[in-house]
Amino acid sequence: MIRFEQVTHDHFPIIQSLYASVPAYALLEERVLPLSDSTLQEEFLNPDTVSLIGYVDGEPVLLIDYLPKHPKDGTP
């Protein structure tokens, strides 16, 4: 079972670790690792998105970041 937690500033080291564990994904997103605190803040702690870390057996394994409502047309 996957347990989710809302991302906070305290999760930034975990997010760094997740990105570092899949460098091909970071490259696909054109990210320069390690991500800066300002980048993490802008990306994962902004009021427009919901950001969650998923844990399996207590280990962080995934990161979800989504728009619950599109800012232009209001659709989910």
GROMACS elastic network, one bead per residue, 0.5 to 0.9 nm:
[ bonds ]
;  ai    aj funct       b0    kb
    1    55     6  0.83899   500
    1    56     6  0.63497   500
    1    57     6  0.78642   500
    2    54     6  0.60016   500
    2    55     6  0.54787   500
    2    56     6  0.51066   500
    2    57     6  0.79475   500
    3    53     6  0.82317   500
    3    54     6  0.55542   500
    3    55     6  0.50988   500
    3    56     6  0.66257   500
    3    57     6  0.86317   500
    3    58     6  0.82358   500
    4    52     6  0.60600   500
    4    53     6  0.55303   500
    4    55     6  0.62527   500
    5     8     6  0.87898   500
    5    51     6  0.85102   500
    5    52     6  0.54161   500
    5    53     6  0.53967   500
    5    54     6  0.66568   500
    5    55     6  0.81840   500
    6    50     6  0.76318   500
    6    51     6  0.59558   500
    6    53     6  0.65262   500
    7    10     6  0.78325   500
    7    11     6  0.59681   500
    7    12     6  0.81488   500
    7    44     6  0.69233   500
    7    45     6  0.72284   500
    7    50     6  0.83307   500
    7    51     6  0.55369   500
    7    52     6  0.52681   500
    7    53     6  0.63277   500
    7    63     6  0.89914   500
    8    11     6  0.54236   500
    8    12     6  0.73846   500
    8    41     6  0.89875   500
    8    44     6  0.81438   500
    8    45     6  0.69966   500
    8    51     6  0.87863   500
    9    12     6  0.55531   500
    9    13     6  0.87276   500
    9    37     6  0.86981   500
    9    40     6  0.84240   500
    9    41     6  0.74923   500
    9    44     6  0.89245   500
    9    45     6  0.78022   500
   10    13     6  0.72674   500
   10    14     6  0.83794   500
   11    14     6  0.52353   500
   11    15     6  0.63007   500
   11    16     6  0.87386   500
   11    53     6  0.83242   500
   12    15     6  0.50280   500
   12    16     6  0.61610   500
   12    17     6  0.85967   500
   12    37     6  0.75886   500
   12    40     6  0.69729   500
   12    41     6  0.86952   500
   13    16     6  0.50169   500
   13    17     6  0.62012   500
   13    18     6  0.87025   500
   14    18     6  0.61858   500
   14    19     6  0.86956   500
   14    53     6  0.86824   500
   14    60     6  0.72937   500
   15    18     6  0.50509   500
   15    19     6  0.62633   500
   15    20     6  0.85133   500
   15    35     6  0.89582   500
   15    40     6  0.83522   500
   15    53     6  0.82121   500
   15    60     6  0.88942   500
   15    62     6  0.88974   500
   15    63     6  0.74959   500
   16    19     6  0.52959   500
   16    20     6  0.60853   500
   16    21     6  0.86199   500
   16    33     6  0.79614   500
   16    34     6  0.64334   500
   16    35     6  0.67129   500
   16    40     6  0.89363   500
   17    21     6  0.60724   500
   17    22     6  0.89142   500
   17    34     6  0.89765   500
   18    21     6  0.51896   500
   18    22     6  0.68358   500
   18    60     6  0.78232   500
   18    61     6  0.72022   500
   18    62     6  0.72298   500
   18    63     6  0.77966   500
   19    22     6  0.55211   500
   19    23     6  0.63659   500
   19    24     6  0.89786   500
   19    25     6  0.73363   500
   19    26     6  0.60929   500
   19    33     6  0.78522   500
   19    34     6  0.82768   500
   19    35     6  0.87115   500
   20    23     6  0.55074   500
   20    26     6  0.76930   500
   20    33     6  0.72683   500
   20    34     6  0.76295   500
   21    24     6  0.89615   500
   22    25     6  0.55676   500
   22    26     6  0.67795   500
   22    27     6  0.89678   500
   23    27     6  0.61557   500
   23    28     6  0.85605   500
   23    33     6  0.85370   500
   24    27     6  0.50124   500
   24    28     6  0.61208   500
   24    29     6  0.86993   500
   25    29     6  0.62828   500
   25    30     6  0.84909   500
   25    31     6  0.85936   500
   26    29     6  0.51583   500
   26    30     6  0.61252   500
   26    31     6  0.50513   500
   26    32     6  0.73367   500
   26    33     6  0.75752   500
   27    31     6  0.57514   500
   27    32     6  0.76850   500
   28    31     6  0.76194   500
   31    34     6  0.83917   500
   31    35     6  0.73966   500
   32    35     6  0.63338   500
   32    36     6  0.89277   500
   33    36     6  0.81225   500
   35    38     6  0.82294   500
   35    39     6  0.62573   500
   35    40     6  0.66418   500
   36    39     6  0.51510   500
   36    40     6  0.63077   500
   36    41     6  0.85559   500
   37    40     6  0.50417   500
   37    41     6  0.59618   500
   37    42     6  0.84955   500
   38    42     6  0.60556   500
   38    43     6  0.84580   500
   39    42     6  0.51447   500
   39    43     6  0.59717   500
   39    44     6  0.83497   500
   40    43     6  0.51376   500
   40    44     6  0.56874   500
   40    45     6  0.73350   500
   41    44     6  0.55859   500
   41    45     6  0.50025   500
   41    46     6  0.69153   500
   42    45     6  0.60175   500
   42    46     6  0.57480   500
   43    46     6  0.64466   500
   43    49     6  0.82841   500
   43    51     6  0.86959   500
   43    65     6  0.83370   500
   44    47     6  0.89111   500
   44    49     6  0.72162   500
   44    50     6  0.74936   500
   44    51     6  0.56109   500
   44    52     6  0.86168   500
   44    65     6  0.69443   500
   45    48     6  0.86554   500
   45    49     6  0.76695   500
   45    50     6  0.80894   500
   45    51     6  0.73583   500
   46    49     6  0.61506   500
   46    50     6  0.81802   500
   46    51     6  0.89487   500
   47    50     6  0.78412   500
   48    66     6  0.85774   500
   48    67     6  0.63029   500
   48    68     6  0.77560   500
   48    69     6  0.79773   500
   48    70     6  0.87193   500
   48    71     6  0.79626   500
   49    65     6  0.64568   500
   49    66     6  0.53171   500
   49    68     6  0.65523   500
   49    69     6  0.84082   500
   50    64     6  0.78308   500
   50    65     6  0.55800   500
   50    66     6  0.54145   500
   50    67     6  0.63470   500
   50    68     6  0.69256   500
   51    63     6  0.73008   500
   51    64     6  0.55470   500
   51    66     6  0.66036   500
   52    62     6  0.83193   500
   52    63     6  0.58237   500
   52    64     6  0.51040   500
   52    65     6  0.64390   500
   52    66     6  0.89842   500
   53    60     6  0.66395   500
   53    61     6  0.75877   500
   53    62     6  0.57895   500
   53    64     6  0.63635   500
   53    65     6  0.88613   500
   54    59     6  0.82503   500
   54    60     6  0.57322   500
   54    61     6  0.58858   500
   54    62     6  0.50244   500
   54    63     6  0.61824   500
   54    64     6  0.77401   500
   55    58     6  0.54132   500
   55    59     6  0.50486   500
   55    61     6  0.56406   500
   55    62     6  0.71400   500
   56    59     6  0.53628   500
   56    60     6  0.65617   500
   56    61     6  0.66389   500
   57    60     6  0.85227   500
   60    63     6  0.82923   500
   66    69     6  0.88408   500
   67    70     6  0.61310   500
   67    71     6  0.83020   500
   67    76     6  0.73273   500
   68    74     6  0.89159   500
   68    75     6  0.81483   500
   68    76     6  0.53718   500
   69    72     6  0.87071   500
   69    73     6  0.81125   500
   69    74     6  0.51878   500
   69    75     6  0.53480   500
   70    73     6  0.57711   500
   70    75     6  0.53066   500
   70    76     6  0.60659   500
   71    74     6  0.57013   500
   71    75     6  0.81532   500
   72    75     6  0.83337   500
